[in-house]
Amino acid sequence: MNGKICLVTGATHGIGLATARALAASGATVLVHGRDLARARTVAEDIGHDTGNPQVRFVQADFAQLAQVRRLAQELQAQLPRLDVLINNAGVMAAVHTRSADGYDLSFAVNHLAPFLLTGLLLDKLKGSAPSRVIVVASNAHRRATLDFGDLMNARVSGSLAAYERSKLANVLFARSLARRLAGSGVTVNALHPGLVRSHLFSNSPRLLRVLLSSVGRPFMLSPQQGARASVYLAAAPELEGESGGYYHGCRRVAPSLAAQSEACAERLWQESARLTGLAA
């Protein structure tokens, strides 16, 4: 990865931190994104020190505010000579009916709308850096979801897990639709399931779920380093050059749910996402 520039969103905890560390260790220039500026700075400094890589930087934006996503994209467009890998890793399992600064369901806003907007605004940079890669960290939780276009903000959803599952389905549909749009551009797009990982993601989940995961589920959960393997593989593996539109469980390409394979659903989600973010469809 020497000479490659990689942006990892949500890189101050869990899978994102482990991904950024592994890419830095492989020689890449790594941009560590975080919501909290001080935390992002500290993580970037620690990774640089631990890996001996001086090319680790930090960037900040709160993905619950689309204005901050736009500001980050503008800064990166102006400052970066190229962008070889964009890993859309940032995610949240928000309390049910929590809203973003823009009034959108928080899980949908952070997990889907923010990466949709960020990726769209950075497409020129990615195309100019081709061959380049976009990676979307989704989840097998998408297999339990269907999208209700009459309730994208989850007003009628009864729990945070259901809202999270819908946002992960949106991730897979987004990756599929973007891969189709970028065919022949030199930019590949793939989504992945990292596994059930001990991470910061569950800190705001319902108490019962936290108890179950910390007791019954903990022996079966992966470490953040294990969970990061798929992201690093999709970012760096030479054999994946030109491979696009896939969904990976770990380092193996698998079929997503039938709902995630719907071209009509993917296109409608794209149009709705463009409308909600103000990005040209």
C-alpha positions as CSV (number, residue, x, y, z in Angstrom):
1,M,0.0,0.0,0.0
2,N,3.0,2.3,-0.3
3,G,1.9,5.5,-2.0
4,K,-1.8,4.8,-1.5
5,I,-4.0,7.3,0.3
6,C,-6.8,5.8,2.3
7,L,-9.7,7.5,4.2
8,V,-11.3,5.4,6.9
9,T,-14.4,6.9,8.4
10,G,-15.3,6.1,12.0
11,A,-11.7,5.2,12.7
12,T,-11.4,6.2,16.3
13,H,-12.9,3.0,17.8
14,G,-13.3,-0.7,17.0
15,I,-13.2,-2.0,13.5
16,G,-12.3,1.4,12.0
17,L,-9.4,1.9,14.3
18,A,-8.1,-1.6,13.6
19,T,-8.5,-1.0,9.9
20,A,-6.6,2.3,9.9
21,R,-3.8,0.7,12.0
22,A,-3.4,-2.2,9.6
23,L,-3.4,0.0,6.5
24,A,-0.8,2.3,8.2
25,A,1.3,-0.7,9.0
26,S,1.2,-1.7,5.3
27,G,2.7,1.7,4.3
28,A,-0.4,3.6,3.2
29,T,-1.1,7.3,4.0
30,V,-4.1,7.0,6.2
31,L,-6.7,9.6,7.1
32,V,-8.3,8.8,10.4
33,H,-11.8,10.2,10.6
34,G,-13.6,10.8,13.8
35,R,-16.6,12.8,15.2
36,D,-14.5,14.0,18.1
37,L,-11.5,16.1,17.1
38,A,-9.3,15.5,20.1
39,R,-10.0,11.7,19.9
40,A,-9.2,11.6,16.2
41,R,-5.9,13.5,16.8
42,T,-4.8,11.2,19.6
43,V,-5.7,8.0,17.6
44,A,-3.8,9.3,14.5
45,E,-0.7,10.1,16.6
46,D,-0.8,6.7,18.3
47,I,-1.1,4.8,15.1
48,G,1.7,6.8,13.5
49,H,3.9,6.2,16.5
50,D,3.1,2.5,16.8
51,T,3.5,1.7,13.1
52,G,6.4,4.0,12.5
53,N,4.4,5.6,9.7
54,P,4.6,9.4,9.6
55,Q,1.8,9.6,7.0
56,V,-1.1,9.2,9.4
57,R,-3.4,12.2,9.6
58,F,-6.7,13.0,11.3
59,V,-9.9,14.6,9.9
60,Q,-13.1,15.5,11.7
61,A,-16.8,15.6,10.9
62,D,-20.0,14.7,12.8
63,F,-21.9,12.5,10.4
64,A,-25.2,13.4,12.1
65,Q,-24.9,16.8,10.4
66,L,-24.8,16.7,6.6
67,A,-23.3,20.2,6.5
68,Q,-20.2,18.8,8.2
69,V,-20.1,15.9,5.7
70,R,-20.0,18.5,2.9
71,R,-17.4,20.6,4.7
72,L,-15.2,17.5,5.1
73,A,-15.5,16.6,1.4
74,Q,-14.6,20.1,0.4
75,E,-11.5,20.0,2.5
76,L,-10.4,16.7,1.1
77,Q,-11.1,17.8,-2.4
78,A,-8.8,20.8,-1.9
79,Q,-6.1,19.1,0.1
80,L,-5.6,15.6,-1.3
81,P,-3.6,15.0,-4.4
82,R,-5.5,11.7,-4.8
83,L,-7.7,9.3,-3.0
84,D,-7.1,5.6,-3.6
85,V,-9.3,4.0,-1.0
86,L,-12.5,5.2,0.7
87,I,-13.7,2.9,3.5
88,N,-17.2,3.9,4.7
89,N,-17.0,2.4,8.1
90,A,-18.6,4.8,10.5
91,G,-21.8,3.5,12.0
92,V,-24.2,3.8,14.9
93,M,-27.0,1.9,16.5
94,A,-29.0,4.8,17.8
95,A,-31.8,4.8,20.3
96,V,-35.1,4.4,18.5
97,H,-36.7,7.6,17.2
98,T,-33.5,9.6,17.7
99,R,-33.1,12.4,15.1
100,S,-30.0,13.9,13.4
101,A,-29.3,17.6,13.2
102,D,-31.2,17.5,9.8
103,G,-34.3,15.9,11.4
104,Y,-33.6,12.5,9.9
105,D,-33.6,9.1,11.7
106,L,-30.1,9.0,13.3
107,S,-29.2,5.5,12.3
108,F,-30.3,6.1,8.7
109,A,-28.6,9.5,8.6
110,V,-25.2,8.3,10.0
111,N,-25.1,4.8,8.5
112,H,-26.4,5.6,5.0
113,L,-27.0,9.2,4.1
114,A,-23.6,10.5,5.3
115,P,-21.6,7.9,3.4
116,F,-23.9,8.3,0.4
117,L,-23.2,12.1,0.4
118,L,-19.5,11.8,1.2
119,T,-18.8,9.3,-1.5
120,G,-20.8,11.3,-4.0
121,L,-18.8,14.4,-3.3
122,L,-15.5,12.6,-3.5
123,L,-16.3,10.7,-6.8
124,D,-14.2,13.1,-9.0
125,K,-11.2,12.6,-6.7
126,L,-11.7,8.8,-6.8
127,K,-12.1,8.7,-10.6
128,G,-9.0,10.9,-11.0
129,S,-7.1,8.4,-8.9
130,A,-8.3,5.2,-10.7
131,P,-7.8,2.4,-10.2
132,S,-9.4,3.2,-6.8
133,R,-11.7,1.5,-4.4
134,V,-14.8,2.3,-2.4
135,I,-15.6,-0.1,0.5
136,V,-18.9,-0.1,2.4
137,V,-19.0,-1.8,5.8
138,A,-22.5,-3.2,6.0
139,S,-23.7,-6.2,8.0
140,N,-25.5,-9.5,7.8
141,A,-28.1,-7.7,9.8
142,H,-29.4,-6.5,6.5
143,R,-30.8,-10.0,5.9
144,R,-33.6,-9.4,8.4
145,A,-34.7,-6.1,6.8
146,T,-36.9,-4.6,4.1
147,L,-37.1,-1.0,3.2
148,D,-40.4,0.9,3.7
149,F,-40.2,3.9,1.4
150,G,-43.2,5.3,3.2
151,D,-41.2,5.3,6.4
152,L,-37.6,5.8,5.7
153,M,-37.2,7.7,8.9
154,N,-38.4,4.7,10.9
155,A,-41.3,6.6,12.6
156,R,-43.2,3.3,12.8
157,V,-40.3,1.1,13.8
158,S,-40.4,-0.2,17.4
159,G,-36.8,-0.8,18.2
160,S,-33.3,0.5,17.5
161,L,-32.2,-2.9,16.1
162,A,-34.8,-2.8,13.3
163,A,-33.7,0.7,12.3
164,Y,-30.1,-0.5,12.3
165,E,-31.0,-3.5,10.1
166,R,-32.7,-1.2,7.6
167,S,-29.7,1.1,7.4
168,K,-27.4,-1.9,6.7
169,L,-29.7,-3.0,3.9
170,A,-29.4,0.5,2.5
171,N,-25.6,0.1,2.7
172,V,-25.7,-3.0,0.5
173,L,-28.2,-1.4,-2.0
174,F,-26.0,1.7,-2.2
175,A,-22.9,-0.3,-2.9
176,R,-24.7,-2.2,-5.6
177,S,-26.1,0.9,-7.3
178,L,-22.9,2.8,-7.1
179,A,-20.9,-0.1,-8.6
180,R,-23.3,-0.2,-11.6
181,R,-23.0,3.6,-12.1
182,L,-19.2,3.5,-11.9
183,A,-18.7,0.5,-14.3
184,G,-15.8,1.2,-16.6
185,S,-14.5,4.2,-14.5
186,G,-11.7,2.3,-12.8
187,V,-13.5,2.8,-9.4
188,T,-14.7,-0.4,-7.8
189,V,-17.3,-0.6,-5.1
190,N,-17.9,-3.5,-2.7
191,A,-19.7,-4.1,0.6
192,L,-18.9,-6.4,3.4
193,H,-20.0,-8.1,6.6
194,P,-17.2,-7.9,9.2
195,G,-18.8,-10.4,11.6
196,L,-20.1,-9.9,15.1
197,V,-17.4,-7.8,16.6
198,R,-16.8,-6.5,20.1
199,S,-16.9,-2.8,19.4
200,H,-18.2,0.6,20.4
201,L,-21.3,0.1,18.1
202,F,-23.4,-1.5,20.8
203,S,-22.8,1.2,23.5
204,N,-26.1,2.9,22.8
205,S,-28.1,-0.3,22.1
206,P,-30.9,-1.5,24.3
207,R,-29.8,-2.7,27.7
208,L,-31.1,-6.2,27.2
209,L,-29.0,-6.5,24.0
210,R,-25.9,-5.2,25.7
211,V,-26.4,-7.7,28.5
212,L,-26.8,-10.6,26.1
213,L,-23.8,-9.6,24.1
214,S,-21.6,-9.1,27.1
215,S,-22.5,-12.4,28.7
216,V,-23.8,-15.1,26.3
217,G,-22.5,-13.6,23.1
218,R,-19.0,-12.4,24.1
219,P,-17.2,-15.7,23.6
220,F,-18.5,-15.9,20.1
221,M,-17.6,-12.3,19.1
222,L,-14.6,-11.3,17.1
223,S,-12.0,-8.8,18.1
224,P,-11.8,-5.5,16.2
225,Q,-8.6,-6.8,14.5
226,Q,-10.5,-9.8,13.3
227,G,-13.4,-7.7,12.2
228,A,-11.1,-5.4,10.2
229,R,-9.7,-8.2,8.1
230,A,-12.4,-7.9,5.4
231,S,-12.0,-4.2,5.1
232,V,-8.2,-4.5,4.7
233,Y,-8.6,-7.3,2.2
234,L,-11.0,-5.3,0.0
235,A,-8.7,-2.3,0.2
236,A,-5.4,-4.0,-0.5
237,A,-5.8,-7.4,-2.2
238,P,-4.3,-7.3,-5.7
239,E,-6.6,-10.1,-6.9
240,L,-9.6,-7.9,-6.4
241,E,-8.5,-5.3,-9.0
242,G,-11.5,-4.7,-11.1
243,E,-13.9,-6.7,-8.9
244,S,-17.0,-4.6,-8.2
245,G,-20.5,-4.9,-7.0
246,G,-19.8,-7.7,-4.6
247,Y,-20.9,-8.5,-1.0
248,Y,-18.3,-10.2,1.2
249,H,-18.5,-12.1,4.4
250,G,-15.0,-11.8,5.7
251,C,-12.8,-12.4,2.7
252,R,-15.3,-14.5,0.7
253,R,-17.8,-13.2,-1.8
254,V,-21.3,-14.3,-1.0
255,A,-24.8,-13.4,-2.1
256,P,-26.7,-10.8,-0.1
257,S,-30.4,-11.1,0.7
258,L,-33.0,-11.1,-2.0
259,A,-34.1,-7.6,-0.9
260,A,-30.5,-6.4,-1.3
261,Q,-30.5,-7.7,-4.9
262,S,-33.5,-5.7,-6.1
263,E,-32.4,-3.2,-8.8
264,A,-35.7,-1.4,-8.5
265,C,-35.3,-0.9,-4.7
266,A,-31.6,0.2,-5.2
267,E,-32.6,2.8,-7.8
268,R,-35.5,4.1,-5.7
269,L,-33.2,4.4,-2.6
270,W,-30.7,6.2,-4.7
271,Q,-33.2,8.8,-5.9
272,E,-34.6,9.3,-2.3
273,S,-31.1,9.6,-0.9
274,A,-30.1,12.2,-3.5
275,R,-33.2,14.2,-2.6
276,L,-32.6,14.0,1.1
277,T,-28.9,15.0,0.9
278,G,-29.3,17.5,-1.9
279,L,-26.9,15.6,-4.1
280,A,-27.6,15.5,-7.8
281,A,-29.1,12.2,-8.7
